[in-house]
């Protein structure tokens, strides 16, 4: 008996802007192997983390601060000795210069634009010149960050002209609404606002849900179960994003603001803010969950996600555990014996000395890798399997980078040399399962990646002689 087929892009459309994608179901999978491979979409995402990993610490491989990436080592190509020195712009903040060069290999163009497009947008233009399929978020940009001066500290997806490719979503609520939409209620009365807090975006797709899980559904029992689990997960994330609490009398608690500072209060005069570790991790992980779910539902194929801005100034406090053991007890201000900006974790990078233990810096860098790995794992589980038998992580081009190879501003070549990079295989286009000393400029690495993705456009000056880094290609 032939299995009925439904389109991979099947969406549940509700009231207002509500659009819910479905997970990959058996009925969406084509029988021919070649067709399965072709059915996997081209995707490219930039993952940024602030402050960087000093080049000497990168030489320790998975025995040092890169330890949290070890479970994913077969899915990653970790590249050392990638230089971004051409991105230095005299007179502008060094953290900003390095962050501007991440994924563009170009110095900034003033304080609000990059010097050129980011690699994800070049790939998007190549593979979808007429636009993405209907119902998609063209570019999804989100993250958890606090240092706000100058956009490229925290935004890492740029159009051809250097403008930002998507509005930054820094609150879980905003990211949820960007991905799933909102139920629009006419008017603006207090009662209507309270009604919105009681309603889930899933309420408006309930009839379609009943069809796909009912007696007349074209789906088998396994797929019906997957849809129920999928919508339950969306509802869970919505409740986490909005803090929606259903009361027994039907009256909801108004959702409180995020526990973390956003906007101006997140960066008071550049002096930094106090940050409980658990609050930081909780909000980031909700953002990472929502972003990964958007990719799994094929609601987005391009964009960037940020864990902490370039030159981030936080006074972190709390116990940090990994793999069942205590790694460190963060208390930046006390350990610096300083207040304000001088008491922030930022300062451990400025104090880095390869001849010392750098205990605090190591702990912070290890934490960053743990949280980046958290996001990557969301794209590598059973919910992320695709028609070709690989996961989204394996099929996508995910580029991970940062702002600095050292942290000390007194030597530009040292600061912007050896900037950490890692990429995924992009469905077999690039080598993975190794740590490689590429000994090349970022612009040449990026342009080699673009060539491997079938793009004809290149980053950087047109008259520059490009040097292919063929060692990274499969």
Secondary structure as UniProt FT lines:
FT   TURN            8..9
FT   STRAND          11..13
FT   TURN            16..17
FT   STRAND          19..21
FT   HELIX           26..28
FT   HELIX           33..39
FT   STRAND          44..49
FT   HELIX           55..58
FT   TURN            59..60
FT   HELIX           61..63
FT   HELIX           65..75
FT   STRAND          77..83
FT   HELIX           85..87
FT   TURN            90..91
FT   HELIX           94..101
FT   TURN            102..104
FT   HELIX           119..127
FT   TURN            129..130
FT   TURN            134..135
FT   STRAND          140..144
FT   HELIX           151..153
FT   TURN            160..161
FT   STRAND          168..169
FT   HELIX           172..180
FT   HELIX           190..198
FT   HELIX           201..205
FT   HELIX           206..213
FT   TURN            215..216
FT   HELIX           221..242
FT   TURN            248..249
FT   HELIX           263..270
FT   STRAND          273..276
FT   HELIX           277..296
FT   TURN            297..298
FT   STRAND          302..307
FT   TURN            310..311
FT   STRAND          314..322
FT   TURN            323..324
FT   STRAND          325..331
FT   HELIX           332..336
FT   HELIX           340..343
FT   HELIX           346..350
FT   TURN            354..355
FT   HELIX           359..378
FT   HELIX           382..384
FT   TURN            387..388
FT   HELIX           392..395
FT   STRAND          397..401
FT   TURN            409..410
FT   HELIX           412..415
FT   STRAND          421..423
FT   TURN            426..429
FT   STRAND          434..441
FT   HELIX           442..452
FT   TURN            453..454
FT   TURN            462..463
FT   HELIX           470..472
//
